């Protein structure tokens, strides 16, 4: 019986910690973070290689070197 009450207590504590974090406004970025995210997206788009065969070949060259 003591095991089940500790499980219930753990679940309640986990919810008590998690629920305020969901409403913490983490998704609201400031201007600096928006600029960094846009810059990171531009770099990712520029470095994208659409041909997986070339990517695999390049990786294999680096691995076997």
PDBQT receptor file of N, H, CA, C and O in Angstrom, charges set to zero:
ATOM      1  N   UNK A   1       0.809  -1.188   0.000  1.00  0.00    +0.000 N 
ATOM      2  CA  UNK A   1       0.000   0.000   0.000  1.00  0.00    +0.000 C 
ATOM      3  C   UNK A   1       0.854   1.253   0.000  1.00  0.00    +0.000 C 
ATOM      4  O   UNK A   1       0.484   2.264  -0.597  1.00  0.00    +0.000 OA
ATOM      5  N   UNK A   2       1.998   1.188   0.671  1.00  0.00    +0.000 N 
ATOM      6  H   UNK A   2       2.298   0.366   1.157  1.00  0.00    +0.000 HD
ATOM      7  CA  UNK A   2       2.860   2.370   0.738  1.00  0.00    +0.000 C 
ATOM      8  C   UNK A   2       3.449   2.689  -0.625  1.00  0.00    +0.000 C 
ATOM      9  O   UNK A   2       3.729   3.854  -0.910  1.00  0.00    +0.000 OA
ATOM     10  N   UNK A   3       3.644   1.687  -1.475  1.00  0.00    +0.000 N 
ATOM     11  H   UNK A   3       3.416   0.741  -1.243  1.00  0.00    +0.000 HD
ATOM     12  CA  UNK A   3       4.203   1.904  -2.803  1.00  0.00    +0.000 C 
ATOM     13  C   UNK A   3       3.262   2.687  -3.693  1.00  0.00    +0.000 C 
ATOM     14  O   UNK A   3       3.708   3.547  -4.452  1.00  0.00    +0.000 OA
ATOM     15  N   UNK A   4       1.977   2.411  -3.619  1.00  0.00    +0.000 N 
ATOM     16  H   UNK A   4       1.615   1.712  -3.002  1.00  0.00    +0.000 HD
ATOM     17  CA  UNK A   4       1.027   3.101  -4.476  1.00  0.00    +0.000 C 
ATOM     18  C   UNK A   4       0.850   4.555  -4.052  1.00  0.00    +0.000 C 
ATOM     19  O   UNK A   4       0.637   5.418  -4.903  1.00  0.00    +0.000 OA
ATOM     20  N   UNK A   5       0.933   4.841  -2.762  1.00  0.00    +0.000 N 
ATOM     21  H   UNK A   5       1.106   4.139  -2.070  1.00  0.00    +0.000 HD
ATOM     22  CA  UNK A   5       0.791   6.235  -2.331  1.00  0.00    +0.000 C 
ATOM     23  C   UNK A   5       2.009   7.058  -2.740  1.00  0.00    +0.000 C 
ATOM     24  O   UNK A   5       1.882   8.247  -3.032  1.00  0.00    +0.000 OA
ATOM     25  N   UNK A   6       3.187   6.437  -2.763  1.00  0.00    +0.000 N 
ATOM     26  H   UNK A   6       3.291   5.471  -2.525  1.00  0.00    +0.000 HD
ATOM     27  CA  UNK A   6       4.368   7.174  -3.204  1.00  0.00    +0.000 C 
ATOM     28  C   UNK A   6       4.306   7.437  -4.708  1.00  0.00    +0.000 C 
ATOM     29  O   UNK A   6       4.792   8.466  -5.178  1.00  0.00    +0.000 OA
ATOM     30  N   UNK A   7       3.711   6.511  -5.464  1.00  0.00    +0.000 N 
ATOM     31  H   UNK A   7       3.316   5.675  -5.082  1.00  0.00    +0.000 HD
ATOM     32  CA  UNK A   7       3.546   6.730  -6.907  1.00  0.00    +0.000 C 
ATOM     33  C   UNK A   7       2.587   7.882  -7.170  1.00  0.00    +0.000 C 
ATOM     34  O   UNK A   7       2.836   8.711  -8.045  1.00  0.00    +0.000 OA
ATOM     35  N   UNK A   8       1.501   7.936  -6.424  1.00  0.00    +0.000 N 
ATOM     36  H   UNK A   8       1.299   7.262  -5.714  1.00  0.00    +0.000 HD
ATOM     37  CA  UNK A   8       0.525   9.013  -6.577  1.00  0.00    +0.000 C 
ATOM     38  C   UNK A   8       1.160  10.343  -6.203  1.00  0.00    +0.000 C 
ATOM     39  O   UNK A   8       0.947  11.350  -6.879  1.00  0.00    +0.000 OA
ATOM     40  N   UNK A   9       1.929  10.351  -5.143  1.00  0.00    +0.000 N 
ATOM     41  H   UNK A   9       2.103   9.534  -4.593  1.00  0.00    +0.000 HD
ATOM     42  CA  UNK A   9       2.612  11.573  -4.718  1.00  0.00    +0.000 C 
ATOM     43  C   UNK A   9       3.593  12.028  -5.792  1.00  0.00    +0.000 C 
ATOM     44  O   UNK A   9       3.676  13.219  -6.091  1.00  0.00    +0.000 OA
ATOM     45  N   UNK A  10       4.334  11.092  -6.371  1.00  0.00    +0.000 N 
ATOM     46  H   UNK A  10       4.266  10.125  -6.129  1.00  0.00    +0.000 HD
ATOM     47  CA  UNK A  10       5.283  11.432  -7.430  1.00  0.00    +0.000 C 
ATOM     48  C   UNK A  10       4.563  12.041  -8.628  1.00  0.00    +0.000 C 
ATOM     49  O   UNK A  10       5.023  13.038  -9.186  1.00  0.00    +0.000 OA
ATOM     50  N   UNK A  11       3.442  11.451  -9.026  1.00  0.00    +0.000 N 
ATOM     51  H   UNK A  11       3.069  10.641  -8.572  1.00  0.00    +0.000 HD
ATOM     52  CA  UNK A  11       2.679  11.964 -10.167  1.00  0.00    +0.000 C 
ATOM     53  C   UNK A  11       2.155  13.360  -9.878  1.00  0.00    +0.000 C 
ATOM     54  O   UNK A  11       2.207  14.230 -10.749  1.00  0.00    +0.000 OA
ATOM     55  N   UNK A  12       1.656  13.588  -8.686  1.00  0.00    +0.000 N 
ATOM     56  H   UNK A  12       1.613  12.882  -7.979  1.00  0.00    +0.000 HD
ATOM     57  CA  UNK A  12       1.147  14.917  -8.332  1.00  0.00    +0.000 C 
ATOM     58  C   UNK A  12       2.256  15.962  -8.327  1.00  0.00    +0.000 C 
ATOM     59  O   UNK A  12       2.062  17.086  -8.790  1.00  0.00    +0.000 OA
ATOM     60  N   UNK A  13       3.409  15.591  -7.806  1.00  0.00    +0.000 N 
ATOM     61  H   UNK A  13       3.567  14.678  -7.429  1.00  0.00    +0.000 HD
ATOM     62  CA  UNK A  13       4.545  16.517  -7.795  1.00  0.00    +0.000 C 
ATOM     63  C   UNK A  13       4.997  16.798  -9.224  1.00  0.00    +0.000 C 
ATOM     64  O   UNK A  13       5.323  17.937  -9.557  1.00  0.00    +0.000 OA
ATOM     65  N   UNK A  14       5.021  15.773 -10.067  1.00  0.00    +0.000 N 
ATOM     66  H   UNK A  14       4.757  14.848  -9.797  1.00  0.00    +0.000 HD
ATOM     67  CA  UNK A  14       5.423  15.963 -11.459  1.00  0.00    +0.000 C 
ATOM     68  C   UNK A  14       4.470  16.921 -12.166  1.00  0.00    +0.000 C 
ATOM     69  O   UNK A  14       4.921  17.791 -12.911  1.00  0.00    +0.000 OA
ATOM     70  N   UNK A  15       3.167  16.781 -11.949  1.00  0.00    +0.000 N 
ATOM     71  H   UNK A  15       2.801  16.075 -11.343  1.00  0.00    +0.000 HD
ATOM     72  CA  UNK A  15       2.200  17.709 -12.537  1.00  0.00    +0.000 C 
ATOM     73  C   UNK A  15       2.351  19.109 -11.962  1.00  0.00    +0.000 C 
ATOM     74  O   UNK A  15       2.227  20.095 -12.688  1.00  0.00    +0.000 OA
ATOM     75  N   UNK A  16       2.617  19.203 -10.670  1.00  0.00    +0.000 N 
ATOM     76  H   UNK A  16       2.719  18.402 -10.080  1.00  0.00    +0.000 HD
ATOM     77  CA  UNK A  16       2.776  20.515 -10.039  1.00  0.00    +0.000 C 
ATOM     78  C   UNK A  16       3.983  21.251 -10.596  1.00  0.00    +0.000 C 
ATOM     79  O   UNK A  16       3.981  22.481 -10.643  1.00  0.00    +0.000 OA
ATOM     80  N   UNK A  17       5.003  20.537 -11.015  1.00  0.00    +0.000 N 
ATOM     81  H   UNK A  17       5.005  19.537 -10.977  1.00  0.00    +0.000 HD
ATOM     82  CA  UNK A  17       6.180  21.168 -11.606  1.00  0.00    +0.000 C 
ATOM     83  C   UNK A  17       5.966  21.456 -13.084  1.00  0.00    +0.000 C 
ATOM     84  O   UNK A  17       6.406  22.494 -13.577  1.00  0.00    +0.000 OA
ATOM     85  N   UNK A  18       5.299  20.558 -13.799  1.00  0.00    +0.000 N 
ATOM     86  H   UNK A  18       4.941  19.714 -13.399  1.00  0.00    +0.000 HD
ATOM     87  CA  UNK A  18       5.158  20.671 -15.249  1.00  0.00    +0.000 C 
ATOM     88  C   UNK A  18       4.160  21.740 -15.672  1.00  0.00    +0.000 C 
ATOM     89  O   UNK A  18       4.439  22.491 -16.606  1.00  0.00    +0.000 OA
ATOM     90  N   UNK A  19       3.037  21.832 -15.033  1.00  0.00    +0.000 N 
ATOM     91  H   UNK A  19       2.810  21.222 -14.273  1.00  0.00    +0.000 HD
ATOM     92  CA  UNK A  19       1.976  22.737 -15.471  1.00  0.00    +0.000 C 
ATOM     93  C   UNK A  19       2.411  24.204 -15.464  1.00  0.00    +0.000 C 
ATOM     94  O   UNK A  19       2.115  24.897 -16.437  1.00  0.00    +0.000 OA
ATOM     95  N   UNK A  20       3.084  24.722 -14.450  1.00  0.00    +0.000 N 
ATOM     96  H   UNK A  20       3.324  24.159 -13.659  1.00  0.00    +0.000 HD
ATOM     97  CA  UNK A  20       3.528  26.119 -14.533  1.00  0.00    +0.000 C 
ATOM     98  C   UNK A  20       4.547  26.349 -15.647  1.00  0.00    +0.000 C 
ATOM     99  O   UNK A  20       4.607  27.442 -16.209  1.00  0.00    +0.000 OA
ATOM    100  N   UNK A  21       5.340  25.342 -15.969  1.00  0.00    +0.000 N 
ATOM    101  H   UNK A  21       5.291  24.454 -15.513  1.00  0.00    +0.000 HD
ATOM    102  CA  UNK A  21       6.322  25.486 -17.050  1.00  0.00    +0.000 C 
ATOM    103  C   UNK A  21       5.639  25.615 -18.404  1.00  0.00    +0.000 C 
ATOM    104  O   UNK A  21       6.175  26.265 -19.302  1.00  0.00    +0.000 OA
ATOM    105  N   UNK A  22       4.474  25.010 -18.568  1.00  0.00    +0.000 N 
ATOM    106  H   UNK A  22       4.039  24.482 -17.838  1.00  0.00    +0.000 HD
ATOM    107  CA  UNK A  22       3.758  25.101 -19.835  1.00  0.00    +0.000 C 
ATOM    108  C   UNK A  22       3.249  26.510 -20.092  1.00  0.00    +0.000 C 
ATOM    109  O   UNK A  22       3.082  26.908 -21.244  1.00  0.00    +0.000 OA
ATOM    110  N   UNK A  23       3.002  27.260 -19.043  1.00  0.00    +0.000 N 
ATOM    111  H   UNK A  23       3.137  26.937 -18.106  1.00  0.00    +0.000 HD
ATOM    112  CA  UNK A  23       2.481  28.616 -19.176  1.00  0.00    +0.000 C 
ATOM    113  C   UNK A  23       3.545  29.669 -18.900  1.00  0.00    +0.000 C 
ATOM    114  O   UNK A  23       3.216  30.799 -18.536  1.00  0.00    +0.000 OA
ATOM    115  N   UNK A  24       4.812  29.316 -19.067  1.00  0.00    +0.000 N 
ATOM    116  H   UNK A  24       5.079  28.399 -19.362  1.00  0.00    +0.000 HD
ATOM    117  CA  UNK A  24       5.896  30.216 -18.709  1.00  0.00    +0.000 C 
ATOM    118  C   UNK A  24       6.200  31.249 -19.784  1.00  0.00    +0.000 C 
ATOM    119  O   UNK A  24       7.038  32.123 -19.561  1.00  0.00    +0.000 OA
ATOM    120  N   UNK A  25       5.553  31.180 -20.932  1.00  0.00    +0.000 N 
ATOM    121  H   UNK A  25       4.872  30.471 -21.113  1.00  0.00    +0.000 HD
ATOM    122  CA  UNK A  25       5.818  32.139 -21.996  1.00  0.00    +0.000 C 
ATOM    123  C   UNK A  25       7.150  31.900 -22.673  1.00  0.00    +0.000 C 
ATOM    124  O   UNK A  25       7.770  32.836 -23.177  1.00  0.00    +0.000 OA
ATOM    125  N   UNK A  26       7.596  30.654 -22.689  1.00  0.00    +0.000 N 
ATOM    126  H   UNK A  26       7.093  29.893 -22.279  1.00  0.00    +0.000 HD
ATOM    127  CA  UNK A  26       8.892  30.337 -23.278  1.00  0.00    +0.000 C 
ATOM    128  C   UNK A  26       8.869  30.579 -24.784  1.00  0.00    +0.000 C 
ATOM    129  O   UNK A  26       9.901  30.922 -25.361  1.00  0.00    +0.000 OA
ATOM    130  N   UNK A  27       7.741  30.413 -25.423  1.00  0.00    +0.000 N 
ATOM    131  H   UNK A  27       6.902  30.134 -24.954  1.00  0.00    +0.000 HD
ATOM    132  CA  UNK A  27       7.663  30.545 -26.868  1.00  0.00    +0.000 C 
ATOM    133  C   UNK A  27       7.723  31.995 -27.334  1.00  0.00    +0.000 C 
ATOM    134  O   UNK A  27       7.832  32.245 -28.534  1.00  0.00    +0.000 OA
ATOM    135  N   UNK A  28       7.656  32.939 -26.431  1.00  0.00    +0.000 N 
ATOM    136  H   UNK A  28       7.567  32.736 -25.456  1.00  0.00    +0.000 HD
ATOM    137  CA  UNK A  28       7.726  34.346 -26.806  1.00  0.00    +0.000 C 
ATOM    138  C   UNK A  28       9.186  34.781 -26.800  1.00  0.00    +0.000 C 
ATOM    139  O   UNK A  28       9.791  34.952 -25.742  1.00  0.00    +0.000 OA
ATOM    140  N   UNK A  29       9.751  34.960 -28.014  1.00  0.00    +0.000 N 
ATOM    141  H   UNK A  29       9.259  34.820 -28.873  1.00  0.00    +0.000 HD
ATOM    142  CA  UNK A  29      11.154  35.313 -28.136  1.00  0.00    +0.000 C 
ATOM    143  C   UNK A  29      11.312  36.819 -28.218  1.00  0.00    +0.000 C 
ATOM    144  O   UNK A  29      10.394  37.526 -28.634  1.00  0.00    +0.000 OA
ATOM    145  N   UNK A  30      12.457  37.302 -27.827  1.00  0.00    +0.000 N 
ATOM    146  H   UNK A  30      13.203  36.728 -27.489  1.00  0.00    +0.000 HD
ATOM    147  CA  UNK A  30      12.753  38.707 -28.013  1.00  0.00    +0.000 C 
ATOM    148  C   UNK A  30      13.373  38.897 -29.393  1.00  0.00    +0.000 C 
ATOM    149  O   UNK A  30      13.578  37.929 -30.126  1.00  0.00    +0.000 OA
ATOM    150  N   UNK A  31      13.671  40.145 -29.744  1.00  0.00    +0.000 N 
ATOM    151  H   UNK A  31      13.505  40.931 -29.148  1.00  0.00    +0.000 HD
ATOM    152  CA  UNK A  31      14.171  40.457 -31.081  1.00  0.00    +0.000 C 
ATOM    153  C   UNK A  31      15.521  39.799 -31.355  1.00  0.00    +0.000 C 
ATOM    154  O   UNK A  31      15.778  39.371 -32.481  1.00  0.00    +0.000 OA
ATOM    155  N   UNK A  32      16.380  39.713 -30.352  1.00  0.00    +0.000 N 
ATOM    156  H   UNK A  32      16.171  40.060 -29.437  1.00  0.00    +0.000 HD
ATOM    157  CA  UNK A  32      17.694  39.099 -30.531  1.00  0.00    +0.000 C 
ATOM    158  C   UNK A  32      17.557  37.632 -30.923  1.00  0.00    +0.000 C 
ATOM    159  O   UNK A  32      18.219  37.171 -31.853  1.00  0.00    +0.000 OA
ATOM    160  N   UNK A  33      16.694  36.894 -30.209  1.00  0.00    +0.000 N 
ATOM    161  H   UNK A  33      16.157  37.269 -29.453  1.00  0.00    +0.000 HD
ATOM    162  CA  UNK A  33      16.520  35.482 -30.519  1.00  0.00    +0.000 C 
ATOM    163  C   UNK A  33      15.853  35.277 -31.874  1.00  0.00    +0.000 C 
ATOM    164  O   UNK A  33      16.173  34.321 -32.581  1.00  0.00    +0.000 OA
ATOM    165  N   UNK A  34      14.932  36.159 -32.244  1.00  0.00    +0.000 N 
ATOM    166  H   UNK A  34      14.672  36.936 -31.670  1.00  0.00    +0.000 HD
ATOM    167  CA  UNK A  34      14.320  36.061 -33.579  1.00  0.00    +0.000 C 
ATOM    168  C   UNK A  34      15.361  36.250 -34.663  1.00  0.00    +0.000 C 
ATOM    169  O   UNK A  34      15.362  35.518 -35.652  1.00  0.00    +0.000 OA
ATOM    170  N   UNK A  35      16.255  37.232 -34.493  1.00  0.00    +0.000 N 
ATOM    171  H   UNK A  35      16.254  37.827 -33.690  1.00  0.00    +0.000 HD
ATOM    172  CA  UNK A  35      17.307  37.481 -35.479  1.00  0.00    +0.000 C 
ATOM    173  C   UNK A  35      18.250  36.285 -35.573  1.00  0.00    +0.000 C 
ATOM    174  O   UNK A  35      18.653  35.896 -36.669  1.00  0.00    +0.000 OA
ATOM    175  N   UNK A  36      18.603  35.699 -34.428  1.00  0.00    +0.000 N 
ATOM    176  H   UNK A  36      18.276  36.015 -33.538  1.00  0.00    +0.000 HD
ATOM    177  CA  UNK A  36      19.475  34.526 -34.432  1.00  0.00    +0.000 C 
ATOM    178  C   UNK A  36      18.789  33.343 -35.124  1.00  0.00    +0.000 C 
ATOM    179  O   UNK A  36      19.434  32.599 -35.862  1.00  0.00    +0.000 OA
ATOM    180  N   UNK A  37      17.496  33.169 -34.892  1.00  0.00    +0.000 N 
ATOM    181  H   UNK A  37      16.971  33.774 -34.292  1.00  0.00    +0.000 HD
ATOM    182  CA  UNK A  37      16.757  32.068 -35.514  1.00  0.00    +0.000 C 
ATOM    183  C   UNK A  37      16.682  32.252 -37.023  1.00  0.00    +0.000 C 
ATOM    184  O   UNK A  37      16.827  31.286 -37.772  1.00  0.00    +0.000 OA
ATOM    185  N   UNK A  38      16.456  33.486 -37.479  1.00  0.00    +0.000 N 
ATOM    186  H   UNK A  38      16.338  34.271 -36.871  1.00  0.00    +0.000 HD
ATOM    187  CA  UNK A  38      16.410  33.745 -38.919  1.00  0.00    +0.000 C 
ATOM    188  C   UNK A  38      17.779  33.502 -39.555  1.00  0.00    +0.000 C 
ATOM    189  O   UNK A  38      17.863  32.936 -40.645  1.00  0.00    +0.000 OA
ATOM    190  N   UNK A  39      18.837  33.920 -38.887  1.00  0.00    +0.000 N 
ATOM    191  H   UNK A  39      18.768  34.379 -38.001  1.00  0.00    +0.000 HD
ATOM    192  CA  UNK A  39      20.184  33.681 -39.399  1.00  0.00    +0.000 C 
ATOM    193  C   UNK A  39      20.503  32.197 -39.475  1.00  0.00    +0.000 C 
ATOM    194  O   UNK A  39      21.102  31.737 -40.447  1.00  0.00    +0.000 OA
ATOM    195  N   UNK A  40      20.110  31.454 -38.465  1.00  0.00    +0.000 N 
ATOM    196  H   UNK A  40      19.623  31.827 -37.676  1.00  0.00    +0.000 HD
ATOM    197  CA  UNK A  40      20.346  30.014 -38.452  1.00  0.00    +0.000 C 
ATOM    198  C   UNK A  40      19.555  29.325 -39.560  1.00  0.00    +0.000 C 
ATOM    199  O   UNK A  40      20.046  28.385 -40.184  1.00  0.00    +0.000 OA
ATOM    200  N   UNK A  41      18.341  29.791 -39.801  1.00  0.00    +0.000 N 
ATOM    201  H   UNK A  41      17.943  30.555 -39.293  1.00  0.00    +0.000 HD
ATOM    202  CA  UNK A  41      17.533  29.213 -40.877  1.00  0.00    +0.000 C 
ATOM    203  C   UNK A  41      18.166  29.475 -42.234  1.00  0.00    +0.000 C 
ATOM    204  O   UNK A  41      18.195  28.588 -43.086  1.00  0.00    +0.000 OA
ATOM    205  N   UNK A  42      18.677  30.694 -42.445  1.00  0.00    +0.000 N 
ATOM    206  H   UNK A  42      18.654  31.416 -41.752  1.00  0.00    +0.000 HD
ATOM    207  CA  UNK A  42      19.323  31.011 -43.718  1.00  0.00    +0.000 C 
ATOM    208  C   UNK A  42      20.553  30.138 -43.948  1.00  0.00    +0.000 C 
ATOM    209  O   UNK A  42      20.772  29.657 -45.060  1.00  0.00    +0.000 OA
ATOM    210  N   UNK A  43      21.351  29.933 -42.915  1.00  0.00    +0.000 N 
ATOM    211  H   UNK A  43      21.173  30.324 -42.012  1.00  0.00    +0.000 HD
ATOM    212  CA  UNK A  43      22.526  29.073 -43.045  1.00  0.00    +0.000 C 
ATOM    213  C   UNK A  43      22.100  27.640 -43.350  1.00  0.00    +0.000 C 
ATOM    214  O   UNK A  43      22.725  26.975 -44.176  1.00  0.00    +0.000 OA
ATOM    215  N   UNK A  44      21.057  27.161 -42.701  1.00  0.00    +0.000 N 
ATOM    216  H   UNK A  44      20.550  27.701 -42.030  1.00  0.00    +0.000 HD
ATOM    217  CA  UNK A  44      20.583  25.800 -42.936  1.00  0.00    +0.000 C 
ATOM    218  C   UNK A  44      20.066  25.632 -44.356  1.00  0.00    +0.000 C 
ATOM    219  O   UNK A  44      20.319  24.607 -44.989  1.00  0.00    +0.000 OA
ATOM    220  N   UNK A  45      19.344  26.630 -44.863  1.00  0.00    +0.000 N 
ATOM    221  H   UNK A  45      19.139  27.463 -44.349  1.00  0.00    +0.000 HD
ATOM    222  CA  UNK A  45      18.814  26.546 -46.225  1.00  0.00    +0.000 C 
ATOM    223  C   UNK A  45      19.956  26.584 -47.239  1.00  0.00    +0.000 C 
ATOM    224  O   UNK A  45      19.922  25.861 -48.235  1.00  0.00    +0.000 OA
ATOM    225  N   UNK A  46      20.959  27.415 -46.996  1.00  0.00    +0.000 N 
ATOM    226  H   UNK A  46      20.986  28.002 -46.187  1.00  0.00    +0.000 HD
ATOM    227  CA  UNK A  46      22.088  27.521 -47.925  1.00  0.00    +0.000 C 
ATOM    228  C   UNK A  46      22.938  26.259 -47.930  1.00  0.00    +0.000 C 
ATOM    229  O   UNK A  46      23.503  25.909 -48.966  1.00  0.00    +0.000 OA
ATOM    230  N   UNK A  47      23.043  25.576 -46.809  1.00  0.00    +0.000 N 
ATOM    231  H   UNK A  47      22.584  25.861 -45.968  1.00  0.00    +0.000 HD
ATOM    232  CA  UNK A  47      23.901  24.396 -46.729  1.00  0.00    +0.000 C 
ATOM    233  C   UNK A  47      23.166  23.098 -47.053  1.00  0.00    +0.000 C 
ATOM    234  O   UNK A  47      23.771  22.027 -47.007  1.00  0.00    +0.000 OA
ATOM    235  N   UNK A  48      21.897  23.167 -47.373  1.00  0.00    +0.000 N 
ATOM    236  H   UNK A  48      21.406  24.037 -47.411  1.00  0.00    +0.000 HD
ATOM    237  CA  UNK A  48      21.110  21.970 -47.686  1.00  0.00    +0.000 C 
ATOM    238  C   UNK A  48      21.565  21.371 -49.014  1.00  0.00    +0.000 C 
ATOM    239  O   UNK A  48      21.711  22.078 -50.010  1.00  0.00    +0.000 OA
ATOM    240  N   UNK A  49      21.785  20.067 -49.012  1.00  0.00    +0.000 N 
ATOM    241  H   UNK A  49      21.666  19.492 -48.202  1.00  0.00    +0.000 HD
ATOM    242  CA  UNK A  49      22.149  19.343 -50.233  1.00  0.00    +0.000 C 
ATOM    243  C   UNK A  49      21.010  18.371 -50.534  1.00  0.00    +0.000 C 
ATOM    244  O   UNK A  49      20.773  17.445 -49.758  1.00  0.00    +0.000 OA
ATOM    245  N   UNK A  50      20.297  18.567 -51.653  1.00  0.00    +0.000 N 
ATOM    246  H   UNK A  50      20.490  19.319 -52.283  1.00  0.00    +0.000 HD
ATOM    247  CA  UNK A  50      19.111  17.750 -51.907  1.00  0.00    +0.000 C 
ATOM    248  C   UNK A  50      19.402  16.329 -52.385  1.00  0.00    +0.000 C 
ATOM    249  O   UNK A  50      18.500  15.492 -52.388  1.00  0.00    +0.000 OA
ATOM    250  N   UNK A  51      20.642  16.036 -52.790  1.00  0.00    +0.000 N 
ATOM    251  H   UNK A  51      21.376  16.716 -52.788  1.00  0.00    +0.000 HD
ATOM    252  CA  UNK A  51      20.956  14.708 -53.303  1.00  0.00    +0.000 C 
ATOM    253  C   UNK A  51      21.590  13.854 -52.200  1.00  0.00    +0.000 C 
ATOM    254  O   UNK A  51      22.741  14.096 -51.836  1.00  0.00    +0.000 OA
ATOM    255  N   UNK A  52      20.881  12.872 -51.666  1.00  0.00    +0.000 N 
ATOM    256  H   UNK A  52      19.947  12.675 -51.962  1.00  0.00    +0.000 HD
ATOM    257  CA  UNK A  52      21.419  12.066 -50.567  1.00  0.00    +0.000 C 
ATOM    258  C   UNK A  52      22.603  11.193 -50.981  1.00  0.00    +0.000 C 
ATOM    259  O   UNK A  52      23.420  10.829 -50.135  1.00  0.00    +0.000 OA
ATOM    260  N   UNK A  53      22.708  10.857 -52.250  1.00  0.00    +0.000 N 
ATOM    261  H   UNK A  53      22.044  11.152 -52.937  1.00  0.00    +0.000 HD
ATOM    262  CA  UNK A  53      23.826  10.035 -52.706  1.00  0.00    +0.000 C 
ATOM    263  C   UNK A  53      25.131  10.815 -52.574  1.00  0.00    +0.000 C 
ATOM    264  O   UNK A  53      26.136  10.267 -52.123  1.00  0.00    +0.000 OA
ATOM    265  N   UNK A  54      25.124  12.091 -52.963  1.00  0.00    +0.000 N 
ATOM    266  H   UNK A  54      24.308  12.537 -53.330  1.00  0.00    +0.000 HD
ATOM    267  CA  UNK A  54      26.323  12.919 -52.832  1.00  0.00    +0.000 C 
ATOM    268  C   UNK A  54      26.702  13.119 -51.370  1.00  0.00    +0.000 C 
ATOM    269  O   UNK A  54      27.885  13.117 -51.029  1.00  0.00    +0.000 OA
ATOM    270  N   UNK A  55      25.722  13.289 -50.519  1.00  0.00    +0.000 N 
ATOM    271  H   UNK A  55      24.761  13.290 -50.796  1.00  0.00    +0.000 HD
ATOM    272  CA  UNK A  55      25.987  13.466 -49.086  1.00  0.00    +0.000 C 
ATOM    273  C   UNK A  55      26.613  12.196 -48.519  1.00  0.00    +0.000 C 
ATOM    274  O   UNK A  55      27.573  12.267 -47.751  1.00  0.00    +0.000 OA
ATOM    275  N   UNK A  56      26.081  11.046 -48.891  1.00  0.00    +0.000 N 
ATOM    276  H   UNK A  56      25.302  10.988 -49.515  1.00  0.00    +0.000 HD
ATOM    277  CA  UNK A  56      26.621   9.776 -48.410  1.00  0.00    +0.000 C 
ATOM    278  C   UNK A  56      28.041   9.566 -48.914  1.00  0.00    +0.000 C 
ATOM    279  O   UNK A  56      28.913   9.123 -48.166  1.00  0.00    +0.000 OA
ATOM    280  N   UNK A  57      28.268   9.883 -50.179  1.00  0.00    +0.000 N 
ATOM    281  H   UNK A  57      27.560  10.242 -50.787  1.00  0.00    +0.000 HD
ATOM    282  CA  UNK A  57      29.606   9.728 -50.751  1.00  0.00    +0.000 C 
ATOM    283  C   UNK A  57      30.610  10.639 -50.023  1.00  0.00    +0.000 C 
ATOM    284  O   UNK A  57      31.716  10.210 -49.694  1.00  0.00    +0.000 OA
ATOM    285  N   UNK A  58      30.223  11.876 -49.781  1.00  0.00    +0.000 N 
ATOM    286  H   UNK A  58      29.325  12.225 -50.049  1.00  0.00    +0.000 HD
ATOM    287  CA  UNK A  58      31.104  12.805 -49.082  1.00  0.00    +0.000 C 
ATOM    288  C   UNK A  58      31.389  12.328 -47.657  1.00  0.00    +0.000 C 
ATOM    289  O   UNK A  58      32.526  12.402 -47.192  1.00  0.00    +0.000 OA
ATOM    290  N   UNK A  59      30.371  11.846 -46.976  1.00  0.00    +0.000 N 
ATOM    291  H   UNK A  59      29.447  11.785 -47.354  1.00  0.00    +0.000 HD
ATOM    292  CA  UNK A  59      30.571  11.324 -45.616  1.00  0.00    +0.000 C 
ATOM    293  C   UNK A  59      31.518  10.117 -45.624  1.00  0.00    +0.000 C 
ATOM    294  O   UNK A  59      32.406  10.015 -44.777  1.00  0.00    +0.000 OA
ATOM    295  N   UNK A  60      31.324   9.214 -46.575  1.00  0.00    +0.000 N 
ATOM    296  H   UNK A  60      30.603   9.297 -47.262  1.00  0.00    +0.000 HD
ATOM    297  CA  UNK A  60      32.197   8.043 -46.657  1.00  0.00    +0.000 C 
ATOM    298  C   UNK A  60      33.625   8.427 -46.945  1.00  0.00    +0.000 C 
ATOM    299  O   UNK A  60      34.543   7.794 -46.421  1.00  0.00    +0.000 OA
ATOM    300  N   UNK A  61      33.851   9.445 -47.761  1.00  0.00    +0.000 N 
ATOM    301  H   UNK A  61      33.106   9.959 -48.186  1.00  0.00    +0.000 HD
ATOM    302  CA  UNK A  61      35.205   9.914 -48.020  1.00  0.00    +0.000 C 
ATOM    303  C   UNK A  61      35.876  10.423 -46.740  1.00  0.00    +0.000 C 
ATOM    304  O   UNK A  61      37.049  10.146 -46.491  1.00  0.00    +0.000 OA
ATOM    305  N   UNK A  62      35.128  11.158 -45.946  1.00  0.00    +0.000 N 
ATOM    306  H   UNK A  62      34.175  11.383 -46.148  1.00  0.00    +0.000 HD
ATOM    307  CA  UNK A  62      35.676  11.694 -44.708  1.00  0.00    +0.000 C 
ATOM    308  C   UNK A  62      35.897  10.594 -43.669  1.00  0.00    +0.000 C 
ATOM    309  O   UNK A  62      36.859  10.658 -42.902  1.00  0.00    +0.000 OA
ATOM    310  N   UNK A  63      35.033   9.602 -43.635  1.00  0.00    +0.000 N 
ATOM    311  H   UNK A  63      34.253   9.550 -44.257  1.00  0.00    +0.000 HD
ATOM    312  CA  UNK A  63      35.172   8.515 -42.665  1.00  0.00    +0.000 C 
ATOM    313  C   UNK A  63      36.396   7.668 -42.988  1.00  0.00    +0.000 C 
ATOM    314  O   UNK A  63      37.145   7.284 -42.090  1.00  0.00    +0.000 OA
ATOM    315  N   UNK A  64      36.597   7.381 -44.262  1.00  0.00    +0.000 N 
ATOM    316  H   UNK A  64      35.988   7.693 -44.991  1.00  0.00    +0.000 HD
ATOM    317  CA  UNK A  64      37.690   6.485 -44.658  1.00  0.00    +0.000 C 
ATOM    318  C   UNK A  64      39.010   7.203 -44.816  1.00  0.00    +0.000 C 
ATOM    319  O   UNK A  64      40.031   6.560 -45.058  1.00  0.00    +0.000 OA
ATOM    320  N   UNK A  65      39.021   8.504 -44.689  1.00  0.00    +0.000 N 
ATOM    321  H   UNK A  65      38.192   9.027 -44.492  1.00  0.00    +0.000 HD
ATOM    322  CA  UNK A  65      40.277   9.264 -44.818  1.00  0.00    +0.000 C 
ATOM    323  C   UNK A  65      41.125   9.143 -43.570  1.00  0.00    +0.000 C 
ATOM    324  O   UNK A  65      42.212   9.717 -43.504  1.00  0.00    +0.000 OA
TER     325      UNK A  65
